[in-house]
Amino acid sequence: MASLLTLWQLICAGFAIPEYLVPSPIRVVGAFREDWALLISNSVPTITEAFFGFLIGNAIAISVAIWFVYNKIFEEMYYPVAILIKTIPIVAIAPVLKIILGNGIEPKIAVAALICFFPTLVNAVRGFRAVNPNLMELMHVLSASRTEVFRFVRFYGALPYVFSAFKISVTMCVLGAIVGEWIGANKGIGYILLQSMYDFDTPRLFATILTASLIAIGGFTIVSALEKIVISWDPGESI
């Protein structure tokens, strides 16, 4: 990382690249220090939108995945719909959600939730089915009910897959919240990005991008820490 930043600084200085095109790393850090209060205050709504989008999107995805596992007909009917929704660019869906949900926080949360949904759905379905046959046979011998099989076998077997999806969606939900803010907002990281672009304030634009990256990295770190707490066994031995 240090070598890349040094190379970036040398290129900007050596070729005398105008600041309004590409600012040097030193100038970006300077802009970050100058506008830190603005960036932090506008990070709060983006983090809020991403957080609720993460919770809602993943909760719905896991619920649908459970339904898919226990109802093959339902999966065959609606899995293609999920794939179809995934193929639609999120920037095309965001204006529709704004029209339906209004100009408040709701469309931003909806975009963040939607972008989280598919990765978790795919991984959860695979995880619920990727169980040790010997464990399933044991549960059958013990006359375990569907609920008991899910609770003691499928649930734990799916956790490594689900947390892998969480690591993807926790970064994607930040992107979803920012895209939602692009469509219509007067605060948030997405709003500052657009405002900086229109003002040709490239150093602040880069500083805002850095802030968005730090938010995503923070979310990834939290999910990784939770994974280590929840999954205390070797996933390779449990499935």
C-alpha positions in Angstrom: 0.0 0.0 0.0 2.8 2.4 0.9 4.6 1.7 -2.4 1.4 2.5 -4.4 0.8 5.7 -2.5 4.4 6.7 -3.1 4.1 5.9 -6.8 0.9 7.9 -7.0 2.6 10.9 -5.3 5.6 10.7 -7.6 3.4 10.5 -10.8 1.3 13.5 -9.7 4.5 15.5 -8.9 6.6 14.3 -11.8 4.0 14.9 -14.5 2.5 18.0 -12.9 -1.0 16.5 -13.1 -3.6 19.2 -12.3 -5.2 18.9 -8.9 -8.7 19.1 -10.4 -7.9 15.9 -12.5 -6.1 13.7 -10.0 -5.0 15.1 -6.6 -1.9 13.7 -4.9 -2.3 11.5 -1.8 -0.9 14.4 0.3 -3.6 16.7 -1.0 -6.3 14.0 -0.4 -5.2 13.6 3.2 -5.3 17.4 3.5 -8.8 17.5 2.2 -9.8 14.7 4.6 -8.4 16.7 7.5 -10.1 19.9 6.4 -13.5 18.4 5.8 -13.5 15.6 8.5 -16.5 17.1 10.3 -18.5 17.2 7.1 -17.5 13.7 6.2 -18.3 12.3 9.6 -21.7 14.0 9.9 -22.7 12.7 6.4 -21.4 9.2 7.2 -24.1 8.8 9.9 -27.1 8.6 7.5 -25.1 6.4 5.1 -24.1 4.0 7.9 -27.7 3.9 9.1 -29.1 3.1 5.7 -26.5 0.5 5.1 -27.1 -1.1 8.5 -30.8 -1.5 8.2 -30.5 -2.6 4.6 -28.0 -5.2 5.7 -30.4 -6.5 8.4 -33.5 -6.5 6.2 -31.9 -7.9 3.1 -30.1 -10.7 4.8 -33.1 -11.6 7.0 -35.4 -11.9 4.0 -32.7 -13.8 2.0 -32.2 -16.4 4.8 -36.0 -16.8 5.2 -36.4 -17.4 1.5 -33.5 -19.8 1.5 -35.1 -21.9 4.3 -38.3 -21.9 2.2 -36.4 -23.0 -0.9 -34.8 -25.9 1.0 -38.0 -27.3 2.3 -40.2 -26.5 -0.7 -38.7 -27.6 -4.0 -41.7 -26.3 -6.0 -41.4 -22.9 -4.5 -37.7 -22.8 -5.4 -38.3 -23.8 -9.0 -41.0 -21.1 -9.3 -39.2 -18.1 -7.6 -35.5 -18.8 -7.9 -35.5 -17.6 -11.5 -37.3 -14.4 -10.3 -34.4 -13.8 -7.9 -31.9 -14.3 -10.7 -33.9 -11.9 -12.9 -33.9 -9.2 -10.2 -30.1 -9.7 -9.7 -29.5 -9.1 -13.5 -31.2 -5.6 -13.3 -28.6 -2.9 -12.6 -29.1 -1.4 -9.2 -28.9 2.1 -10.6 -31.9 1.3 -12.7 -33.9 -0.1 -9.8 -33.1 2.9 -7.5 -35.3 5.5 -9.3 -38.3 3.0 -9.3 -37.9 2.5 -5.5 -37.7 6.3 -5.0 -41.0 6.7 -6.9 -42.7 4.0 -4.8 -41.2 4.8 -1.4 -40.7 8.5 -1.6 -37.7 10.8 -0.8 -37.0 9.6 2.8 -34.7 7.0 4.1 -36.8 4.1 2.9 -35.7 3.9 -0.7 -32.0 4.0 0.4 -32.6 1.2 2.8 -34.5 -0.8 0.1 -31.6 -0.4 -2.4 -29.1 -1.5 0.3 -31.3 -4.5 1.2 -31.8 -5.5 -2.4 -28.1 -5.5 -3.2 -27.5 -7.7 -0.1 -30.3 -10.2 -0.9 -28.9 -12.4 -3.7 -25.4 -13.3 -2.4 -26.9 -14.3 0.9 -29.7 -16.3 -0.7 -27.4 -18.3 -2.9 -24.9 -19.0 -0.1 -27.6 -19.8 2.5 -29.4 -22.3 0.1 -26.1 -24.0 -0.5 -25.2 -24.1 3.2 -28.5 -25.5 4.3 -28.1 -28.3 1.9 -24.4 -28.9 2.3 -24.8 -31.1 5.4 -22.9 -34.2 6.4 -25.0 -37.3 5.2 -23.9 -39.1 8.3 -25.4 -36.5 10.6 -28.7 -36.6 8.6 -28.8 -40.3 8.9 -28.2 -40.0 12.7 -31.0 -37.5 13.0 -33.3 -39.9 11.1 -32.4 -42.8 13.4 -33.2 -40.6 16.4 -36.6 -39.7 14.8 -35.7 -36.0 14.8 -38.4 -33.6 13.5 -37.7 -31.2 10.6 -37.3 -28.4 13.2 -34.8 -30.4 15.1 -32.8 -31.3 12.0 -32.7 -27.7 11.0 -31.8 -26.5 14.4 -29.0 -29.0 15.2 -27.7 -29.8 11.7 -28.6 -27.5 8.8 -28.3 -24.3 10.8 -24.8 -25.0 12.0 -23.7 -26.4 8.6 -24.9 -23.2 6.9 -23.2 -20.7 9.2 -19.8 -20.7 7.3 -21.6 -20.1 4.0 -23.9 -17.4 5.5 -21.0 -15.5 7.0 -19.1 -15.7 3.7 -22.2 -14.0 2.2 -22.3 -11.5 5.0 -18.8 -10.4 4.3 -19.8 -9.7 0.7 -23.1 -8.0 1.5 -21.7 -5.8 4.3 -19.6 -4.0 1.8 -22.2 -4.1 -1.0 -24.8 -2.5 1.3 -22.7 0.6 1.6 -22.6 0.8 -2.1 -26.4 0.4 -2.2 -26.9 3.2 0.3 -24.7 5.5 -1.7 -26.5 4.7 -5.0 -29.8 5.4 -3.2 -28.5 8.8 -2.1 -27.5 9.6 -5.7 -31.1 9.4 -6.7 -32.3 11.9 -4.2 -30.8 13.1 -0.9 -29.6 16.2 0.8 -27.1 14.4 3.1 -25.0 11.3 3.1 -21.8 10.1 1.5 -23.5 9.7 -1.9 -24.7 13.3 -1.7 -21.2 14.6 -0.8 -19.8 12.6 -3.7 -22.2 14.3 -6.2 -21.7 17.7 -4.7 -17.9 17.4 -4.8 -18.1 16.3 -8.4 -20.3 19.2 -9.4 -18.0 21.7 -7.6 -14.9 20.2 -9.2 -13.5 19.7 -5.7 -11.5 16.6 -6.6 -9.5 16.4 -3.3 -12.8 16.3 -1.3 -14.2 13.8 -3.8 -11.3 11.4 -3.2 -11.5 12.0 0.5 -15.2 11.1 0.4 -14.4 7.9 -1.6 -11.8 7.1 1.2 -14.5 7.6 3.8 -16.9 5.2 2.0 -14.1 2.6 1.8 -13.4 3.0 5.6 -17.1 2.5 6.3 -17.1 -0.7 4.2 -13.9 -1.9 5.8 -15.3 -1.3 9.3 -18.4 -3.3 8.5 -16.2 -6.2 7.1 -14.1 -6.1 10.2 -17.1 -6.4 12.5 -18.6 -9.3 10.5 -15.3 -11.1 10.5 -15.0 -10.6 14.3 -18.6 -12.0 14.8 -17.7 -14.9 12.6 -14.8 -15.9 14.8 -17.1 -15.7 17.9 -20.0 -17.6 16.4 -18.1 -20.3 14.5 -15.8 -21.7 17.1 -15.2 -25.0 15.3 -13.4 -25.9 12.1 -16.0 -25.5 9.3 -14.1 -28.0 7.2 -14.8 -30.7 9.8 -18.5 -29.8 10.3 -19.9 -30.2 6.8 
